[in-house]
Amino acid sequence: MAMDMVKEKQRFEQLLQRYFGYPGFRPGQWELIEQLLTGRDVFGIMPTGAGKSICYELPALAGKGITLVISPLISLMKDQVDGLRESGIQAACLNSALSDLEYRAVIQGMEEGQFCLVYLAPERLESVEFQQFLARLPVELVAVDEAHCVSQWGHDFRPSYTRIAGLLERFRRRPTVAAFTATATPQVKEDVLELLGLQDPFLLTTGFNRENLTFLVERPAHKLDAALRFLGEHRGESGIIYCATRKTVEQVTAALQKQGFGAVSYHGGMTSGQRESSQEDFLYDRAELMVATNAFGMGIDKSNVRFVIHYNMPKSVESYYQEAGRAGRDGAPAQCLLLYSPSDVITGKMLIEQSGEDSGAEYQKLSQMTDYCNTGQCLRRYLLEYFGESPEWEQCGNCSSCQSRTERQDITLEAQKILSCVKRMGERFGSGMVISVLRGSRTQKVTELGFDKLSTHGIMKDESREGLREMIAYLTAECYLTASQGKFPVLALGPKAYPVLRGLEQVEMKRMVTAARHRRGEREDGAGAGDQVLFNRLRELRRQLAAERGVPPYIILSDATLTEMSSRYPTSPESLLQIKGVGRYKLDQFGLPFIQLIQAYLEETGITPPTREQTALSAVFRQEEKGLPTRQQSYQLYRQGLTVQEIAKERALAVSTIEGHLLDCLMDGQEMDYPLATPEQEAEILRLARENREGGIKAIREAMDPQPSYAAIRYVLYKAKFRNLPTA
């Protein structure tokens, strides 16, 4: 059986290259496909952009029967079917957008075996007659996309998803079931396994980390000014701006249009025709910006979204990660900016009340989202820990907490005053009342309760309400305070409060000096994004080809594929096939016009394209596909002679991330002689380590100017430990 699977993997890799243009599998893909080939149910939890659809599309392509794909949105079905057809794969969808004639044609095609993949809306399963029709077909696989929709604990609950298990019972021979989602808490996982009726499933989680995304949180005084500043740095790029209410959507859209941006709106108060028009303008790149409520986006397959802005804080971390994850689906770098203000918490509570979900669980989710906006730790680490992962690193190097210039301020005295006030008030009130007492308010309620007699009354009268609210939010996020769940959270002392009150520990809070800026095509490591002039010409050609075929531009080729083309200048069919995302079918359909454009550009500019030998090094690393762990991919490139900066550029990751990969490999015993720190830095790190025994690597880094990377400090300390040098 093992030998058969070796041959099967080779066959499937050939299909992957031919139809999708990828030379090998991403992590987790083959493991799931292998289980499906044996007839075993699978449940894959993979981040957006990890290639979940490949896991059921390839088995469908290689099989003899029909694969049914349960998909929640019509727009998602249309995108996926258009993309499959442009890759030469026979696929169809059944949904309410089809005319009677189109619907009958698909039904007939299913009966005649024309399609290997058919996409269905879950509501179709509510018809017993339709279920009976499906049960007569040779269905081999049922793939459930966005499987979290089956759970009431999920953020996109769809009651129709609960009918999928009933459909499976109608088949004389039960088809194999594959469930997929990008985000799932432990409770949602349990619901998916139980409510879909998965039988002895193979469960695989590839991790929630999206390394190509930069996570940013800002607390601007004026949100519109902050959004306009960010958008000015990303003109011409495709992006989504999420707002909490319909009114805010309309106000932001009008302001952006006034500033000359191509922006369209999408919210539940618009007619279906208006929403469809806005969505088409965005998907077809006629509008660069989509301003929307959370009614837009689930399952949207637009791969060239370069940023997502949350104009208001979402109601939960799950919703935030799902919406932010719509950026960078093509694997190229993308930004996720959240513009936070304390008023977002009030709006969130209002939306919970209006939704009828006025439960402790919803308020708890809102509180966890608020903590994310106020935490001083690495934002990526916060998100991964929320979903149950435990990163080995402290700093990702690719979020506003890690990249922004901040100064650590000692707020021990302020914290003691706040904690003392909460304690003296009996730990029975929320932040609003605590702030009133601290600022010396003499409202009727304050005096009736006798709080004007407390020693902490007016003790912080010189602090603004906003400043106190920010400190209380920080103390809550860092567990010095706790907030009860519910509509009106009550503050109480947390597990870290008492050492502070007794003067045994200090409290430091990061205050931003200058927010990190992330301009188009730039990263802090200096890695570029190809020839921008050529990229723009390739993008225009893609737009023309898409218009001729009536499909969105990203269906033709992704931004990531165009970026690689603008870096490698392929001028022959053979070299174009080496570009990730260009398979044999797309080469035959679109290859010639792209090759001709690149040849003309090289003649016009006199640029000499890289030789086959020069590109061979990077070709080694399009073994991302071969299932190597991400750190091993970086290590293999290092062994080929690339510098850390070159590896970062090749893999579209931050330099600090690559350094972390190499250090992990060194600590695993693999050979490496790359100097992450200069001799002078090594000496300084060892000196600080001896003097500051309990401060950790954070304290060492903050004591140095310029500051080395965290990986460099770990590297020096590891070497010293290995050589038995004194470090403490």
C-alpha positions in Angstrom: 0.0 0.0 0.0 2.9 2.3 0.8 4.3 1.9 -2.7 0.9 2.5 -4.2 0.6 5.7 -2.3 4.0 6.8 -3.5 2.8 6.4 -7.1 -0.5 8.1 -6.3 1.3 11.1 -4.8 3.4 11.4 -8.0 0.3 11.2 -10.1 -1.5 13.8 -8.0 1.6 16.1 -8.2 1.4 15.9 -12.0 -2.3 16.9 -11.9 -1.4 19.7 -9.5 1.2 21.1 -11.9 -0.9 20.6 -15.0 -4.1 22.2 -13.8 -3.1 24.6 -11.1 0.6 25.4 -11.9 2.0 24.3 -8.5 5.0 21.9 -8.5 4.2 20.4 -5.1 1.9 20.3 -2.2 1.7 22.8 0.6 1.8 21.5 4.2 -1.1 19.3 5.1 -2.6 19.0 1.6 -1.2 15.6 0.6 -1.9 14.2 4.1 -5.6 15.0 3.8 -5.8 13.8 0.2 -4.1 10.5 1.1 -6.8 9.8 3.7 -9.6 10.7 1.3 -8.2 8.2 -1.2 -8.6 5.5 1.4 -12.2 6.4 2.0 -11.7 8.0 5.4 -13.5 11.2 6.5 -11.3 14.2 7.1 -11.5 17.5 9.0 -9.0 20.0 8.0 -8.4 23.3 9.9 -6.2 25.3 7.7 -5.7 29.1 7.5 -7.1 31.1 4.7 -4.8 30.9 1.7 -3.4 27.4 2.7 -5.0 25.7 -0.2 -8.0 23.9 1.4 -9.9 23.6 -1.9 -7.0 21.6 -3.5 -7.7 18.9 -1.0 -11.1 18.0 -2.5 -10.6 19.4 -6.1 -7.8 17.0 -7.0 -9.5 13.8 -5.7 -12.6 15.0 -7.7 -10.5 15.5 -10.8 -8.9 12.0 -10.4 -12.0 10.1 -9.4 -14.9 8.7 -11.4 -17.9 10.0 -9.6 -19.2 13.4 -8.5 -17.9 15.5 -5.7 -20.5 17.7 -4.0 -19.2 20.9 -2.4 -21.5 22.5 0.2 -20.6 26.2 0.1 -22.3 29.1 2.0 -22.4 31.9 -0.6 -23.4 32.2 -4.2 -20.5 34.6 -4.9 -18.0 32.0 -3.5 -19.4 29.3 -5.7 -19.3 31.4 -8.8 -15.6 32.4 -8.1 -14.5 28.9 -7.6 -16.4 27.5 -10.6 -15.0 30.3 -12.8 -11.5 29.5 -11.6 -11.9 25.8 -12.2 -13.2 26.3 -15.7 -10.4 28.6 -16.6 -8.0 25.8 -15.4 -9.8 23.3 -17.7 -11.8 21.5 -15.1 -15.5 20.7 -15.6 -17.4 22.2 -12.7 -20.9 23.6 -12.1 -23.0 25.1 -9.3 -26.6 25.0 -8.3 -28.0 28.1 -6.6 -30.9 30.6 -6.7 -29.0 32.9 -9.1 -29.5 30.4 -12.0 -32.3 30.8 -14.5 -34.7 27.8 -14.9 -32.9 26.9 -18.2 -29.5 27.1 -16.6 -30.7 25.0 -13.6 -32.1 22.3 -15.8 -28.9 22.2 -17.8 -26.8 21.6 -14.7 -29.2 18.9 -13.5 -29.0 17.1 -16.9 -25.2 17.4 -16.9 -25.0 15.8 -13.4 -27.2 12.9 -14.6 -25.0 12.5 -17.7 -21.7 12.7 -15.7 -20.5 15.9 -17.3 -19.2 17.4 -14.1 -16.7 16.1 -11.5 -17.4 19.0 -9.1 -20.8 20.5 -8.3 -21.2 23.3 -5.8 -24.4 23.6 -3.8 -25.9 26.1 -1.3 -26.8 24.4 2.0 -30.4 25.6 1.6 -30.8 23.2 -1.4 -30.7 20.4 1.1 -33.9 21.5 2.7 -35.8 19.9 -0.3 -36.4 16.2 0.3 -37.0 15.8 -3.4 -33.6 17.3 -4.2 -31.9 15.0 -1.6 -33.5 12.0 -3.2 -32.2 13.2 -6.6 -28.7 13.4 -5.2 -28.9 10.0 -3.6 -29.4 8.5 -7.1 -26.1 9.9 -8.4 -22.6 8.4 -8.1 -21.5 10.8 -5.4 -18.0 9.8 -4.1 -17.2 12.8 -1.9 -19.1 15.5 0.0 -16.9 18.4 0.8 -18.2 20.9 3.4 -16.5 24.3 3.0 -16.7 26.8 5.9 -17.7 23.9 8.2 -17.8 26.2 11.2 -21.2 27.4 9.9 -22.7 24.2 11.4 -22.0 25.4 15.0 -24.1 27.8 16.9 -20.9 28.7 18.7 -19.4 29.8 15.4 -19.6 33.4 14.1 -21.5 32.4 10.9 -24.1 29.9 12.0 -26.2 28.6 9.1 -29.1 26.3 10.2 -29.1 24.6 6.8 -25.7 23.1 7.5 -27.3 20.9 10.1 -29.1 19.0 7.3 -25.9 17.7 5.8 -25.8 14.7 8.1 -29.4 13.8 7.0 -28.4 13.9 3.3 -25.6 11.4 4.0 -28.0 8.9 5.4 -30.0 8.8 2.1 -27.1 7.3 0.0 -27.1 3.6 -0.4 -23.3 3.8 -0.1 -22.3 6.7 2.1 -19.8 9.0 0.4 -16.6 10.1 2.1 -17.0 13.5 3.9 -14.3 16.2 4.0 -14.9 19.2 6.3 -12.8 22.4 6.1 -12.6 25.7 8.0 -10.0 28.4 8.6 -10.9 29.1 12.3 -12.3 26.9 14.9 -12.4 27.1 18.7 -12.5 23.8 20.7 -16.3 24.1 21.0 -16.7 24.6 17.3 -14.5 21.6 16.5 -16.7 19.4 18.7 -19.8 20.6 16.9 -18.4 20.0 13.4 -17.3 16.5 14.3 -20.7 15.7 15.9 -23.3 17.6 13.8 -21.8 16.6 10.4 -21.7 13.0 11.5 -18.0 12.5 10.6 -17.0 8.8 11.1 -13.5 8.1 12.5 -12.2 11.3 10.8 -8.6 12.1 10.2 -8.2 15.5 12.0 -5.4 17.8 10.8 -4.6 21.3 11.9 -1.8 23.0 10.0 -1.8 26.0 12.3 -3.5 29.4 12.2 -0.4 31.4 11.5 -0.5 33.5 8.3 3.1 34.6 8.0 2.5 36.9 5.0 0.0 39.1 7.0 1.2 42.1 9.0 -1.1 42.8 12.0 -1.5 46.5 13.0 -3.5 48.2 15.8 -3.7 52.0 16.0 -5.6 54.2 18.4 -5.9 57.4 16.3 -7.6 60.5 17.5 -9.3 60.8 14.1 -10.0 57.5 12.4 -10.8 58.9 8.9 -7.5 60.8 8.8 -5.6 57.6 9.8 -7.5 55.6 7.2 -6.8 58.2 4.5 -3.1 58.2 5.4 -2.9 54.5 5.1 -4.8 54.4 1.8 -2.6 57.1 0.4 0.3 54.7 0.9 -1.6 51.9 -0.9 -3.2 53.7 -3.9 -4.1 51.4 -6.7 -4.2 48.3 -4.4 -7.3 46.3 -3.7 -8.6 46.5 -0.1 -11.6 46.0 2.2 -12.7 48.4 4.9 -15.0 46.9 7.5 -17.3 49.2 9.5 -19.6 48.3 12.4 -22.8 50.0 11.1 -24.5 50.8 7.8 -24.3 54.5 8.6 -20.6 54.4 9.1 -20.2 52.4 5.8 -22.0 55.2 3.9 -20.1 58.0 5.6 -16.7 56.4 5.0 -17.6 55.6 1.4 -18.7 59.2 0.7 -15.5 60.5 2.3 -13.2 58.2 0.2 -15.0 59.0 -3.0 -14.6 62.7 -2.3 -10.8 62.1 -2.0 -10.7 60.4 -5.4 -10.7 56.8 -4.3 -12.7 54.2 -6.2 -14.9 53.0 -3.3 -18.2 51.1 -3.3 -20.5 50.1 -0.4 -22.0 46.8 0.8 -24.4 46.4 3.7 -27.7 44.7 4.5 -29.8 47.9 4.0 -29.0 47.9 0.2 -31.1 46.1 -2.3 -29.8 42.8 -3.6 -29.2 44.4 -7.0 -27.1 47.2 -5.4 -25.1 44.7 -3.3 -24.4 42.6 -6.4 -23.3 45.6 -8.4 -20.9 46.7 -5.7 -19.5 43.2 -5.3 -19.0 42.8 -9.1 -17.2 46.2 -9.3 -14.9 45.1 -6.5 -14.2 41.6 -7.8 -13.6 42.8 -11.4 -11.2 45.6 -10.1 -13.5 48.4 -11.4 -13.4 49.6 -7.8 -10.3 49.3 -5.7 -12.0 49.6 -2.3 -14.9 47.8 -0.7 -16.4 49.5 2.3 -18.7 47.1 4.1 -20.3 45.7 7.2 -19.6 42.1 8.1 -22.4 41.2 5.6 -19.7 41.1 3.0 -16.9 38.6 2.5 -17.5 35.1 3.9 -15.9 32.8 1.3 -14.9 35.6 -1.0 -12.1 34.2 -3.1 -10.5 37.4 -4.4 -6.9 36.6 -4.1 -5.4 40.0 -4.7 -6.7 41.9 -1.6 -3.6 43.6 -0.3 -5.1 45.0 2.9 -8.0 44.8 5.2 -8.9 47.8 7.5 -11.2 47.4 10.4 -12.6 50.9 10.9 -14.3 49.6 14.0 -13.4 46.8 16.4 -15.3 43.5 15.5 -17.3 41.7 18.1 -15.0 38.7 18.4 -11.5 37.4 17.7 -13.0 34.7 15.4 -14.8 37.4 13.3 -11.7 39.5 13.2 -9.3 36.8 12.1 -11.8 35.5 9.5 -12.3 39.0 8.0 -8.6 40.0 8.3 -7.7 36.7 6.6 -9.3 37.9 3.4 -6.1 39.8 2.7 -3.2 38.1 1.0 -4.9 34.9 -0.1 -2.3 34.6 -2.9 0.5 34.3 -0.3 2.0 37.7 -1.1 2.5 40.3 1.8 -0.6 42.0 3.0 -1.6 44.3 5.9 -4.4 44.1 8.4 -5.0 47.4 10.2 -7.5 47.8 13.1 -8.4 51.4 14.1 -9.5 51.1 17.7 -11.2 53.5 20.0 -13.0 52.8 23.4 -16.3 53.8 21.8 -16.0 50.7 19.7 -16.8 48.7 22.9 -20.0 50.6 23.3 -21.0 50.0 19.7 -20.2 46.3 20.1 -22.5 46.0 23.1 -25.2 47.8 21.2 -24.9 45.4 18.3 -25.1 42.4 20.7 -28.3 43.8 22.2 -29.8 44.4 18.7 -28.9 40.9 17.5 -30.8 39.2 20.2 -27.6 37.3 21.2 -27.6 39.1 24.6 -25.6 36.4 26.3 -22.6 36.1 28.5 -20.7 34.3 25.7 -21.1 37.2 23.3 -19.9 39.7 25.9 -16.9 37.5 26.7 -16.0 37.4 23.0 -16.2 41.2 22.9 -14.0 41.4 26.0 -11.3 39.2 24.4 -11.4 41.3 21.3 -10.9 44.4 23.5 -7.9 42.8 25.2 -6.3 42.2 21.7 -6.6 45.9 21.0 -5.0 46.8 24.3 -2.4 44.2 24.8 1.3 45.1 25.0 2.4 41.7 23.7 3.0 40.5 20.1 -0.4 40.6 18.3 0.3 37.5 16.3 1.1 35.6 19.4 -2.1 36.8 21.1 -4.1 35.5 18.1 -2.4 32.1 17.9 -2.7 31.6 21.7 -6.4 32.4 21.4 -6.9 29.5 18.9 -4.9 27.1 21.2 -1.4 27.3 19.7 1.7 28.0 21.8 4.4 29.7 19.7 8.0 29.1 20.8 8.9 32.7 20.0 7.9 35.9 21.9 8.0 38.3 19.0 7.0 37.7 15.4 8.7 40.8 14.1 5.7 41.5 11.8 3.0 43.3 13.8 2.7 46.8 15.2 3.6 45.7 18.7 6.9 44.2 17.5 7.7 46.8 14.8 6.5 50.1 16.3 8.9 52.4 18.1 7.6 52.4 21.6 8.9 53.6 25.0 8.2 51.6 28.1 6.7 53.9 30.8 6.6 53.0 34.5 3.0 53.3 35.5 3.4 51.4 38.8 2.1 54.4 40.9 -0.9 54.9 38.6 -1.6 51.2 38.6 -1.6 51.1 42.4 -4.0 54.0 42.6 -6.4 52.3 40.1 -6.2 48.9 41.8 -6.6 50.4 45.2 -9.7 52.3 44.1 -11.3 49.1 42.6 -10.6 47.3 45.9 -12.0 50.1 48.1 -15.2 50.3 45.9 -15.8 46.6 46.8 -15.0 45.2 43.3 -18.6 45.8 42.4 -18.5 48.5 39.7 -17.4 49.0 36.1 -14.7 51.1 34.6 -17.0 54.2 34.2 -17.7 54.5 37.9 -14.1 53.8 38.9 -12.9 56.5 36.5 -15.5 58.9 38.0 -14.2 58.3 41.5 -10.5 58.5 40.5 -11.2 61.9 38.8 -13.1 63.3 41.9 -16.6 63.3 40.4 -19.4 64.3 42.8 -22.4 63.0 40.9 -25.5 61.9 42.9 -24.6 58.3 42.6 -21.0 58.8 43.8 -22.1 60.7 46.9 -25.0 58.4 47.7 -22.6 55.5 47.8 -20.2 57.4 49.9 -17.4 57.1 47.4 -16.6 60.8 47.7 -15.2 59.8 51.2 -12.8 57.3 49.9 -9.1 58.1 50.0 -8.8 57.3 46.3 -11.6 59.9 45.4 -9.9 62.5 43.2 -6.5 60.9 43.5 -6.1 61.0 39.7 -8.1 64.2 38.9 -5.4 65.4 36.5 -5.7 62.4 34.2 -8.2 62.5 31.3 -11.0 60.0 31.1 -9.5 58.6 27.9 -6.1 58.2 29.6 -7.6 56.4 32.5 -9.7 54.2 30.3 -6.6 53.2 28.3 -4.7 52.3 31.5 -7.6 50.2 32.8 -7.9 48.4 29.5 -4.2 47.6 29.6 -4.3 46.4 33.2 -7.3 44.2 32.3 -5.6 42.8 29.2 -2.5 42.0 31.3 -4.5 40.3 34.1 -3.9 43.0 36.8 -7.6 43.5 36.7 -10.4 41.1 35.6 -13.7 42.1 34.0 -16.9 40.0 34.5 -18.9 38.9 31.5 -22.1 40.5 30.6 -23.6 43.8 29.4 -22.1 45.8 32.3 -18.6 44.3 33.1 -17.6 44.6 36.8 -13.9 45.2 37.6 -12.1 43.1 40.2 -8.5 42.6 41.2 -6.7 40.0 39.0 -4.0 37.5 39.9 -1.2 39.9 39.2 -2.6 42.8 41.3 -1.4 42.0 44.8 2.4 42.1 44.2 1.9 45.5 42.7 -0.2 46.8 45.6 2.5 45.6 48.0 5.2 47.3 46.1 6.9 44.0 45.1 6.5 44.4 41.3 6.5 47.3 38.8 4.1 47.8 36.0 5.4 49.0 32.6 3.1 50.0 29.8 4.3 50.5 26.2 3.4 53.9 24.7 3.7 54.3 21.0 6.2 56.9 19.7 5.8 56.4 16.0 3.5 53.8 14.4 5.0 51.4 11.9 4.4 52.3 8.3 4.0 49.6 5.7 4.1 51.0 2.2 3.4 49.2 -1.0 6.0 46.8 -2.1 8.2 47.4 1.0 9.1 45.4 4.1 11.5 46.4 6.8 14.0 43.9 5.5 14.2 45.8 2.2 12.9 42.9 0.1 11.2 44.3 -3.0 8.2 43.1 -5.0 9.6 42.7 -8.5 9.7 45.2 -11.3 6.8 47.5 -10.5 6.6 49.0 -14.0 6.4 45.5 -15.6 4.0 44.4 -12.9 1.6 47.2 -13.7 1.7 46.3 -17.4 1.1 42.6 -16.7 -1.8 43.6 -14.5 -3.3 45.7 -17.3 -2.9 42.8 -19.7 -4.6 40.5 -17.2 -7.5 43.0 -16.9 -8.0 43.0 -20.7 -7.9 39.2 -20.9 -10.4 38.9 -18.0 -12.8 41.4 -19.6 -12.7 39.4 -22.8 -13.7 36.2 -20.9 -16.1 37.9 -18.5 -14.3 36.8 -15.3 -12.6 38.7 -12.5 -8.9 39.4 -13.2 -7.5 37.3 -10.3 -9.2 34.2 -11.9 -6.7 34.6 -14.9 -3.6 34.8 -12.7 -3.0 36.0 -9.1 -1.0 39.0 -8.0 1.6 36.7 -6.6 2.0 35.0 -10.0 2.4 38.4 -11.7 4.9 39.5 -9.1 7.0 36.4 -9.7 6.8 37.0 -13.5 8.0 40.6 -12.9 11.0 39.3 -11.0 12.0 36.5 -13.3 11.1 37.8 -16.7 10.0 34.5 -18.3 10.3 34.8 -22.2 9.6 31.2 -23.2 6.8 28.7 -22.6 9.3 26.6 -20.6 10.3 29.4 -18.3 6.7 30.6 -17.9 5.8 27.1 -16.7 8.3 27.5 -13.8 6.2 30.4 -12.4 4.0 29.3 -9.5 0.4 29.5 -10.6 1.0 28.8 -14.3 -0.1 25.3 -15.3 -0.2 23.7 -18.7 -3.8 24.7 -19.3 -3.2 28.4 -18.4 0.0 28.4 -20.5 -2.0 27.3 -23.5 -4.8 29.8 -22.9 -2.9 32.9 -21.9 0.9 32.3 -22.1 1.6 33.9 -25.5 0.4 37.4 -24.8 2.3 37.5 -21.4 5.5 36.2 -23.0 5.2 38.8 -25.9 4.6 41.6 -23.4 7.7 40.6 -21.3 9.9 40.3 -24.4 8.8 43.7 -25.6 9.5 45.2 -22.2 13.0 43.7 -22.1 13.8 45.1 -25.5 12.5 48.6 -24.5 14.4 48.8 -21.2 17.5 46.8 -22.1 17.1 44.7 -18.9 18.9 41.3 -18.9 16.7 38.6 -17.3 18.3 36.3 -14.8 20.0 33.2 -16.1 18.7 29.6 -15.6 21.5 29.0 -13.1 20.5 32.2 -11.1 16.9 31.1 -11.0 17.7 27.6 -10.1 18.4 28.5 -6.5 14.9 29.8 -6.0 13.4 26.9 -7.9 14.9 24.7 -5.1 12.4 26.5 -2.9 9.4 26.1 -4.6 9.5 22.9 -2.6 7.1 24.6 -0.2 5.1 22.2 -2.1 7.0 19.2 -1.0 5.6 19.4 2.5 8.8 20.5 4.3 8.3 22.4 7.6 8.6 26.1 7.0 11.8 26.4 9.0 13.4 23.6 6.9 12.5 25.4 3.7 14.4 28.4 5.0 17.3 26.2 6.1 17.5 24.5 2.7 17.9 27.9 1.0 20.6 28.8 3.5 22.4 25.6 2.6 22.2 26.7 -1.1 24.2 29.8 -0.2 21.5 32.4 0.0 21.8 35.2 2.6 19.1 35.8 5.2 17.9 38.8 3.2 17.8 36.8 0.0 15.8 34.0 1.7 13.4 36.6 3.1 12.8 38.1 -0.4 12.4 34.6 -2.0 9.9 33.5 0.6 8.1 36.9 1.1 8.8 36.7 4.8 10.4 39.1 7.3 14.1 38.8 8.0 13.4 38.2 11.7 11.2 35.3 10.7 14.0 33.7 8.7 16.5 34.3 11.5 14.1 32.5 13.8 13.9 29.5 11.4 17.7 29.2 11.1 18.1 29.4 14.9 15.5 26.7 15.4 17.4 24.5 13.0 20.7 25.2 14.8 19.2 24.2 18.1 17.9 21.0 16.5 21.5 20.1 15.8 21.7 21.1 12.2 24.9 22.7 10.9 24.9 26.5 10.6 27.6 29.1 10.7 25.6 32.3 10.0 26.6 35.2 12.3 23.3 36.6 13.5 25.2 39.1 15.7 28.5 40.9 15.3 31.4 40.2 17.7 30.7 43.5 19.5 27.0 42.6 19.9 27.9 39.2 21.2 30.1 40.7 23.9 27.4 43.2 24.9 24.7 40.6 25.0 26.8 38.3 27.2 27.6 41.2 29.5 24.0 42.2 29.9 22.9 38.6 30.4 25.3 38.4 33.4 24.2 41.7 34.9 20.5 41.2 34.3 19.7 37.6 35.4 16.0 37.8 35.6 15.2 40.3 32.8 15.2 37.9 29.9 15.9 38.6 26.3 13.4 41.5 26.2 15.5 43.4 28.8 18.7 42.6 27.0 17.3 43.9 23.7 15.9 47.1 25.2 19.2 47.9 26.8 21.1 47.9 23.5 21.3 50.6 20.8 20.9 49.7 18.0 18.7 46.8 19.1 19.5 43.4 17.7 16.8 40.9 16.7 15.4 38.5 19.3 16.8 35.7 17.1 20.3 37.2 17.4 20.1 37.3 21.2 18.9 33.7 21.4 21.7 32.7 19.0 24.4 34.3 21.2 23.0 32.8 24.4 22.6 29.4 22.8 26.2 29.5 21.5 27.5 30.5 25.0 25.5 27.7 26.6 26.9 25.2 24.1 30.5 26.4 24.8 29.9 26.5 28.6 30.5 30.3 28.7 29.1 32.2 31.6 25.9 34.0 30.8 24.5 34.6 34.2 
